[in-house]
Amino acid sequence: LAESGYRVTLCVPWIHPEEQLLVMPKGKLCADPDAQEQLMRTWLSERDGAVAPFDIRFYPARFDVMRGSILPIGDTTRWVGDSYDLCVLEEPEHLNWYHGGGQWRRCFKLVVGVVHTNYLRYASLYQPENVWVVRFINKLVCRAYCDRIVKLSDSLQELPRSTSCNVHGVRAEFLALGRQAAQPGHVFTEGAYFIGKLLWAKGHGLLIDYLAGEEGLHVDLYGNGEDSAKVQAAAAKAAVDLRFFSGRDHSDESIHAYKVFVNPSQTEVLSTTTAEALAMGKFVVIERRPENAFFERFANVFTYETPEQFRVALRTALASTPAPLSEEESHALSWAGGTERFLGAVAEASRLAAPPRLGDKAARCMHLWVCGAGLPGYLGDAVRKF
């Protein structure tokens, strides 16, 4: 956005160094926000080259161990500033679950929420009794605080005033690796792999089922996670040909040699690792689902609907050579392409925007009431805990 000529401020959470131990890479702790900003800018310059200038601000937050999420503290609108026309709320439901502060839609001319996590799916896996609560609260806060919702894919729940559009892209280094892979004489020396947190929610159980009893199908898994021991035990019990490695960035040199990326996950909204693998010039094997619809246009994509089709697709990919990315495909995967799609969504939101209606105001009042304004004391504490 900054390279498109807009004045941009990126707002990110600041958590205490003790809690950074739970989310930051080893050796990357930051004593204060200035140190974190320097770390971010250094990482960006190394990964994506020179970028147009933009500001960074921080808002106070805590890491919630039970939810595995960073949650804002207090009124986040205070830390954003009020001299901007457009406010983009990444994960507006997540940011506003416990928001009891200012009304975003009064602070900005236009508020666009970008939704890219399937919280209903995670709730169904870990707290199925609370799916209806998550669905209700997500709708409530999106109606109250956003003029327009952009969903990365149709895999997400229905939300007020929403549209589906992939507004994401991949770093330039992945496309550079793809150009290298397209050079004459390049050979992929490794077969199939998957990168993802070692959680059942990421589809490792499905992958084990797909490979059970199959001869000659081998997949390497890269990732760390709380289900690591259980996943490895299940793989050993099923006698499938899987090797496990620690998690690493997709651009790591150890990944370059692989030819086929498999992604069995059914909890994604739009998989970043799938986009990165395509940008790197690899084959991708994914299930035919709404969250993968964006990728079906690419020549190097194999889709499946049944375990047998998965096995056929994987064998075919392993025996074939990926096609070089076309200019159109490269642009669609890039952040430049994602930004173009995002600006189109913003233009549409501008045309459709209207002042908050009675239902929006009622949603705001109900959310404040649940957050504490209307339920003080022990009863309020019990409702909020629930």
Residue pairs with C-beta under 8 A, 6 or more apart in sequence:
1 8
1 54
1 339
1 342
2 8
2 51
2 52
2 53
2 54
3 51
3 52
4 339
4 343
7 54
7 84
8 54
8 55
9 54
9 55
9 56
9 57
9 80
9 81
9 84
10 54
10 55
10 56
10 57
11 56
11 57
11 58
11 59
11 76
11 79
11 80
12 36
12 40
12 56
12 57
12 58
12 59
13 58
13 59
13 60
13 61
13 70
13 72
14 33
14 36
14 58
14 59
14 60
14 61
15 23
15 61
15 62
15 63
15 70
16 62
17 29
17 30
17 31
19 62
19 63
20 28
20 29
20 30
21 29
22 63
22 65
23 63
23 70
24 30
28 39
30 36
30 39
33 58
36 58
37 56
37 58
40 56
41 56
44 51
45 51
47 171
47 173
47 251
48 171
48 172
48 173
49 172
57 79
57 80
57 81
58 79
59 72
59 73
59 76
59 78
59 79
59 80
60 72
60 73
60 74
60 79
61 70
61 71
61 72
61 73
62 70
62 71
62 73
63 69
63 70
63 71
64 70
64 71
69 94
71 94
71 97
71 98
72 95
72 98
72 99
74 101
75 99
75 100
75 101
75 102
76 95
76 99
76 101
77 101
77 102
77 103
77 104
77 107
78 101
78 102
80 87
80 107
82 107
82 108
84 108
85 108
85 109
85 110
86 108
86 109
86 110
86 111
86 112
86 346
87 104
87 107
87 108
87 110
87 111
87 112
88 112
88 113
88 114
89 95
89 96
89 104
89 111
89 112
89 113
89 114
89 145
89 146
90 114
90 116
91 113
91 114
91 115
91 116
91 117
92 113
92 114
92 115
92 141
92 142
92 145
92 146
92 149
93 113
93 115
93 119
93 137
93 138
93 141
93 142
94 117
94 119
96 141
96 144
96 145
96 367
97 137
97 141
98 371
98 384
99 141
99 145
99 367
99 371
100 368
100 371
100 372
100 373
103 144
103 145
103 364
104 111
104 145
104 146
105 111
105 145
105 146
105 147
105 356
105 360
110 147
110 148
110 346
110 349
110 350
110 353
111 145
111 146
111 147
111 148
112 146
112 147
112 148
112 149
112 150
112 345
112 346
112 349
113 142
113 145
113 146
113 148
113 149
113 150
114 150
114 152
114 167
115 142
115 149
115 150
115 151
115 152
115 156
115 159
115 162
115 269
116 151
116 152
116 168
116 269
116 270
117 269
118 155
118 156
118 267
118 268
118 269
118 291
119 134
119 138
120 131
120 134
120 135
120 138
120 156
120 157
121 201
121 266
121 267
122 201
122 267
123 130
123 131
123 134
124 131
125 200
125 201
125 267
126 201
133 386
135 157
137 367
138 157
138 159
139 157
139 158
139 159
139 160
140 363
140 366
140 367
141 363
141 367
142 149
142 159
142 160
142 161
142 162
143 160
143 161
143 359
143 360
143 363
144 360
144 363
144 364
144 367
145 364
146 160
146 161
147 161
147 349
147 353
147 354
148 161
148 162
148 163
148 345
148 348
148 349
148 352
148 353
149 159
149 160
149 161
149 162
149 163
150 162
150 163
150 164
150 165
150 167
150 342
150 345
151 159
151 162
151 163
151 164
151 165
151 269
152 164
152 165
152 166
152 167
152 168
152 269
152 270
152 291
153 164
153 166
153 269
153 270
153 290
153 291
153 292
153 293
153 294
154 164
154 290
154 291
154 293
155 268
155 269
155 289
155 290
155 291
156 164
156 269
161 352
163 345
163 348
165 341
165 342
165 344
165 345
166 270
166 294
166 338
166 341
167 338
167 339
167 341
167 342
167 345
168 270
168 272
168 275
168 335
168 338
169 275
169 333
169 334
169 335
169 336
169 337
169 338
169 339
170 272
170 275
170 276
170 279
170 333
170 334
170 335
171 251
171 276
171 335
172 334
172 335
173 251
174 250
174 251
174 276
174 279
174 280
174 333
175 279
175 325
175 330
175 333
175 334
177 251
177 256
177 279
177 280
177 281
178 278
178 279
178 280
178 281
178 324
178 325
178 330
179 281
179 325
180 186
180 281
181 188
181 256
181 280
181 281
181 282
181 322
182 281
182 324
182 325
188 257
188 258
188 259
188 282
188 322
189 257
190 220
190 257
190 258
190 259
191 218
191 219
191 220
191 258
191 259
191 260
191 318
192 217
192 218
192 219
192 220
192 258
192 259
192 260
192 261
192 262
192 285
192 314
192 317
192 318
193 219
193 220
193 221
193 222
193 255
193 258
193 260
193 261
193 262
194 207
194 219
194 220
194 221
194 222
194 223
194 261
194 262
194 263
194 264
195 222
195 223
195 247
195 248
195 250
195 255
195 261
195 273
196 202
196 203
196 204
196 221
196 222
196 223
196 263
196 265
196 273
197 223
197 224
197 225
197 247
198 204
198 221
198 223
198 224
198 225
198 226
198 227
198 228
198 231
198 244
198 247
199 225
199 226
199 227
200 227
200 230
200 231
201 265
201 267
202 223
202 225
202 265
202 267
203 263
203 264
203 265
203 266
203 267
204 221
204 227
204 231
204 234
204 235
204 264
205 231
205 234
206 264
206 266
207 219
207 242
207 262
207 264
208 231
208 234
208 235
208 238
208 240
208 242
209 238
209 307
210 264
210 307
210 310
210 311
211 217
211 219
211 238
211 240
211 241
211 242
211 311
212 238
212 239
212 240
214 240
214 311
217 241
217 311
217 314
217 315
218 241
218 242
218 243
219 241
219 242
219 243
219 262
220 242
220 243
220 245
220 258
221 242
221 243
221 244
221 245
222 245
222 246
222 247
222 248
222 255
223 246
223 247
224 246
224 247
225 231
228 244
231 244
232 244
235 242
235 244
245 254
248 254
248 255
250 273
250 276
250 277
250 280
251 276
255 280
256 280
258 282
259 282
259 283
259 317
259 318
259 322
260 282
260 283
260 284
260 285
260 314
260 317
260 318
261 273
261 274
261 277
261 282
261 283
261 284
261 285
262 284
262 285
262 286
262 314
263 271
263 273
263 274
263 284
263 285
263 286
264 287
264 310
265 271
266 287
266 289
268 274
268 291
268 292
269 291
270 291
270 294
271 286
271 291
271 292
274 284
274 286
274 292
274 295
275 295
275 333
277 284
278 284
278 295
278 298
278 300
278 301
278 325
278 329
278 333
279 325
279 330
279 333
281 300
281 322
281 324
281 325
282 300
282 322
283 300
283 301
283 302
283 317
283 320
283 322
284 295
284 298
284 300
284 301
284 302
285 302
285 303
285 304
285 310
285 313
285 314
285 317
286 292
286 295
286 301
286 302
286 303
286 304
287 303
287 304
287 305
287 310
288 296
288 303
288 304
288 305
292 303
295 301
296 303
297 329
297 332
298 325
298 329
299 323
299 326
299 329
300 322
300 323
300 325
302 313
302 314
302 316
302 317
303 313
304 310
304 312
304 313
325 333
331 337
356 364
368 374
369 375
370 383
370 384
371 384
372 380
372 384
374 380
375 383
375 384
